[in-house]
Structure formats: C-alpha cells, structure tokens
C-alpha cells in the first residue's frame, strides 16, 4: 500500500508569516493529491486538491505544489491568520483505491 | 448546506450494548466511508461501501459491521460495544468509483462506552 509521510508534525508560526507542509508518498501511480483542514471540534474539510497533470494550484492564500518526480506535494499558506490554526491532512491516492486511512496530520498554530 | 449528516453528535452507551451510528448524504455519492479518529492515530478506515449493498473492510474492521441498503444511507454497527471503541466516529462520502474525488465528512459522533 501507499506509504505517506507528512512533515512537520507540528508547526507554530507568527501571524502574517507563511506556513509550508510537505507530504511525501511512495506510489508513483498516485494521481490525486488533496489537502484537508480540521479545526478543533469540527469536521475535516477539503480545502484544495491537485491532479497529476497540474504542477501548482492556488486559491487565495493557499496553494498546493506537486513534484511527481520526487513524489511529494506541499501545502503553502501565506499571510497566516488565527483561523488557519488547525490540523492539516494530506492523502494522495490512485484511482479506485478506497482503502485510505489518514495519518495524524500536521498541527498548525498561528500565534497572534 | 449540510451534505453529510450523522444522526447523533454525542452518544453514551454501556458495555455490551448494540450500537447503531447512522449517516446520510444528499449528494448522490457512490462511495461512503466510516472512520474513527483517536488522538495521535489520525483517521483510521473501518469500512467503506462503493455501491448499495456492497461493503469492504478497511484497516480496523474488528468489532464493527456496516449496512448500506440505500444509496444515501450508510450505517455503522457495533455488535457488542466495548470501552476500547470509545472514540470519535466520522462518516464521509465521495462522488465516483472510477476517479478520485475529495471526501465530504459529517460532523462526527463522539461515542463513549462505559
């Protein structure tokens, strides 16, 4: 099965600074690369995703970049705000692969 | 705007009870999933279903069963609840079997078994 590693496991940033979380994977057939955000006490929500035919995607202050050769993709958050404090999960996948658990994610804390 | 609804937000059950967790989605999604979330362990897949009456085991199916009689509803059953099943249970759905789509999660059910 797919081995997925997410780094760092915790990240503390000053409000207004940028945050970057990296997700590495093992299966070169992976073709879908989403990021989820889970605020404290709330459900995980898909915030951005990218497919293997695209290298970068941006949505306001968040962006995802993909490096298929190196088998990693990253979440970038610019101008961080307190509401960005959450746990972030990556979960790359291959078509028709449903047996997907999620790791412990990255806990991001934005300091005011 | 709610798309995936879990019937209970909090539940307290006694050891040995049979427990039903219900999940309903209104997006006509083919795939539905049950996860449990524990501190430091992430979201672990219990069971998933890619069609009505179809089900497959995830990573931790022991002690659980599921039922999907209608496309929109996916039930998780704890046949005989035990204290180690105290956890947050999350239901999710996604659009298609053939291609990858993101998951929509329910708000979760926090189950305590005493």
Interface residues (C-beta under 8 A of the other chain):
Chain A: X31 X32 X34 X36 X42 X43 X44 X45 X46 X49 X51 X89 X93 X94 X95 X96 X98 X99 X100 X101 X102 X103 X104 X105
Chain B: X31 X33 X35 X40 X41 X42 X43 X44 X45 X48 X50 X56 X58 X59 X90 X97 X98 X99 X100 X101 X102 X103 X104 X105 X106 X107 X108
